[in-house]
């Protein structure tokens, strides 16, 4: 089961994929793609990845506890959905024109479409239990909802990409040790064969 760092690992995977496939064209350097908020000041990058919401995925049901070894129970991992915005940094000093911005947005959309799933054990190599892949898909939100995301950080709306990554299973740190069976008693009841014959 994935540890608590899985959320940061998903973000790092997305940025790593963008850096590998967007550089040197249309982005000159991997350093120009960062995990950041559009509200961050005095930063100089071109493409930002912003995690703006984390929600429990209530559509997926899980057992309350799972067995861990012979005598331990652990709370089952909880499935979450991560909501991301890929945006162009308007505060950067790169002097981008509108056609440049559209090329960058188009390339980012193409990359995410081509690399839209990752297995959790690729993000956390120690995982042994097989978990479903984390799928990156377009967040089904309206233009009004997108505008509200920008308003929440006191920034004017600009064209950006909105994605949902799910299911992201987050393990529990709560482990319960169950008592071991140390004594067992059995009783045998003999049947009287003479009574059965009569």
C-alpha positions as CSV (number, residue, x, y, z in Angstrom):
1,X,0.0,0.0,0.0
2,X,1.4,3.4,-1.0
3,X,2.8,5.6,1.7
4,X,1.7,9.2,2.4
5,X,4.3,10.6,0.0
6,X,2.3,9.1,-2.9
7,X,0.6,12.5,-3.6
8,X,3.9,14.2,-4.0
9,X,5.2,11.3,-6.0
10,X,2.3,11.6,-8.5
11,X,3.1,15.3,-8.9
12,X,6.8,14.6,-9.4
13,X,6.0,12.0,-12.0
14,X,3.8,14.4,-14.1
15,X,6.5,17.1,-14.0
16,X,9.2,14.6,-14.9
17,X,7.2,13.4,-17.9
18,X,6.6,17.0,-19.0
19,X,10.3,17.8,-18.7
20,X,11.4,14.8,-20.7
21,X,9.0,15.4,-23.6
22,X,8.7,19.2,-23.8
23,X,12.4,20.0,-23.8
24,X,14.1,21.5,-25.7
25,X,11.0,22.2,-27.9
26,X,8.8,24.1,-27.1
27,X,10.4,24.6,-23.6
28,X,14.1,25.3,-23.7
29,X,15.1,23.8,-20.3
30,X,13.7,21.3,-17.8
31,X,14.2,24.0,-15.2
32,X,11.4,25.9,-16.9
33,X,8.8,23.4,-15.7
34,X,8.0,23.4,-12.0
35,X,5.5,22.2,-9.3
36,X,4.1,25.6,-8.3
37,X,1.1,27.7,-7.6
38,X,0.1,30.6,-9.9
39,X,0.0,32.7,-6.7
40,X,3.8,32.2,-6.1
41,X,5.7,35.5,-6.5
42,X,9.2,36.1,-7.9
43,X,9.5,32.8,-9.7
44,X,10.9,32.4,-13.2
45,X,9.6,29.3,-15.0
46,X,7.3,28.8,-18.0
47,X,5.0,25.8,-17.2
48,X,3.6,25.2,-13.7
49,X,1.8,22.2,-12.2
50,X,-0.6,23.2,-9.5
51,X,-2.4,20.7,-7.2
52,X,-5.5,22.6,-6.3
53,X,-7.7,19.9,-4.8
54,X,-7.6,16.4,-3.1
55,X,-10.8,14.5,-2.6
56,X,-11.7,11.1,-1.3
57,X,-13.0,9.0,-4.2
58,X,-16.3,7.8,-2.6
59,X,-17.3,5.8,-5.7
60,X,-14.7,3.1,-4.8
61,X,-15.6,1.0,-1.8
62,X,-13.0,-0.7,0.4
63,X,-13.1,-3.2,3.3
64,X,-12.6,-1.5,6.7
65,X,-9.4,-3.5,7.5
66,X,-6.9,-5.7,5.7
67,X,-4.8,-8.4,7.1
68,X,-1.1,-7.7,7.6
69,X,0.9,-10.8,8.5
70,X,-0.5,-13.3,10.9
71,X,-1.5,-11.2,13.9
72,X,-2.0,-7.7,12.5
73,X,-4.9,-5.8,10.9
74,X,-4.4,-2.5,9.1
75,X,-7.0,0.1,8.1
76,X,-7.6,-0.4,4.4
77,X,-6.1,2.2,2.1
78,X,-8.4,5.1,1.1
79,X,-8.8,6.0,-2.6
80,X,-8.3,9.7,-3.4
81,X,-8.6,11.8,-6.6
82,X,-6.0,14.5,-7.2
83,X,-7.0,17.6,-9.2
84,X,-4.3,19.4,-11.1
85,X,-4.0,22.5,-13.2
86,X,-1.2,22.9,-15.9
87,X,-0.7,26.6,-16.5
88,X,1.6,29.0,-18.2
89,X,3.4,31.3,-15.7
90,X,2.2,34.8,-16.5
91,X,4.7,36.3,-14.0
92,X,7.7,34.8,-15.9
93,X,10.1,37.1,-17.8
94,X,10.1,34.9,-21.0
95,X,8.2,37.3,-23.2
96,X,5.8,34.6,-24.5
97,X,3.3,35.6,-27.2
98,X,-0.2,34.1,-27.6
99,X,0.9,31.6,-30.4
100,X,3.8,30.4,-28.1
101,X,1.3,29.9,-25.2
102,X,-1.0,27.9,-27.4
103,X,1.8,25.7,-28.7
104,X,2.9,25.0,-25.1
105,X,-0.6,24.2,-24.0
106,X,-1.1,21.9,-27.0
107,X,2.2,20.0,-26.4
108,X,1.3,19.5,-22.7
109,X,-2.1,18.2,-23.6
110,X,-0.6,15.8,-26.1
111,X,2.0,14.5,-23.6
112,X,-0.6,13.9,-20.9
113,X,-2.9,12.1,-23.4
114,X,0.0,9.8,-24.5
115,X,1.2,9.1,-20.9
116,X,-2.0,9.1,-19.0
117,X,-1.4,6.2,-16.6
118,X,1.3,5.0,-14.1
119,X,1.5,2.0,-11.8
120,X,2.0,2.9,-8.1
121,X,5.0,0.6,-7.9
122,X,6.8,2.7,-10.4
123,X,6.4,5.6,-8.0
124,X,7.2,3.7,-4.8
125,X,9.4,0.8,-5.7
126,X,8.9,-1.1,-2.4
127,X,5.2,-1.8,-3.0
128,X,4.5,-5.5,-3.3
129,X,0.6,-5.5,-3.5
130,X,-0.7,-5.0,-6.9
131,X,-2.7,-1.8,-7.1
132,X,-4.7,-0.4,-10.1
133,X,-2.9,2.2,-12.3
134,X,-3.3,5.8,-11.5
135,X,-5.0,7.3,-14.5
136,X,-4.7,11.0,-15.5
137,X,-7.8,12.2,-17.3
138,X,-9.4,15.5,-18.1
139,X,-11.2,16.9,-15.1
140,X,-14.9,17.3,-16.1
141,X,-15.4,20.8,-14.8
142,X,-17.1,23.8,-16.4
143,X,-15.5,27.1,-17.5
144,X,-17.1,28.7,-14.4
145,X,-15.4,26.2,-12.1
146,X,-12.1,26.8,-13.8
147,X,-12.5,30.5,-13.3
148,X,-13.3,29.9,-9.6
149,X,-10.0,28.0,-9.2
150,X,-8.2,31.1,-10.5
151,X,-10.2,33.4,-8.3
152,X,-9.4,31.4,-5.2
153,X,-5.7,32.4,-5.7
154,X,-6.6,36.0,-6.6
155,X,-5.4,35.7,-10.2
156,X,-7.2,36.5,-13.5
157,X,-8.3,33.5,-15.5
158,X,-6.0,32.2,-18.2
159,X,-6.3,29.2,-20.5
160,X,-5.0,26.2,-18.7
161,X,-5.4,22.4,-18.6
162,X,-7.3,20.7,-15.8
163,X,-6.7,17.0,-14.9
164,X,-7.8,14.4,-12.4
165,X,-5.4,11.7,-11.2
166,X,-7.1,8.6,-9.7
167,X,-7.4,6.3,-7.9
168,X,-4.5,7.2,-5.6
169,X,-4.6,4.7,-2.7
170,X,-3.2,6.2,0.5
171,X,-2.3,3.7,3.2
172,X,-3.2,4.0,6.9
173,X,-0.6,4.3,9.7
174,X,-3.1,2.6,12.1
175,X,-2.2,-1.1,12.7
176,X,-4.1,-3.3,15.2
177,X,-2.4,-6.4,16.7
178,X,-4.9,-9.2,17.2
179,X,-4.4,-11.7,20.0
180,X,-2.8,-15.0,19.0
181,X,-4.6,-18.3,19.6
182,X,-2.4,-20.0,22.2
183,X,-4.8,-22.6,23.6
184,X,-7.4,-24.7,21.9
185,X,-9.7,-27.4,23.3
186,X,-11.6,-30.0,21.4
187,X,-14.2,-32.5,22.6
188,X,-15.2,-35.8,21.0
189,X,-18.6,-37.4,21.4
190,X,-18.7,-41.2,20.9
191,X,-21.8,-42.6,19.4
192,X,-23.3,-45.8,21.0
193,X,-23.4,-48.2,18.0
194,X,-25.7,-50.6,19.9
195,X,-28.3,-47.9,20.3
196,X,-28.1,-47.2,16.6
197,X,-28.7,-50.8,15.7
198,X,-31.9,-51.1,17.7
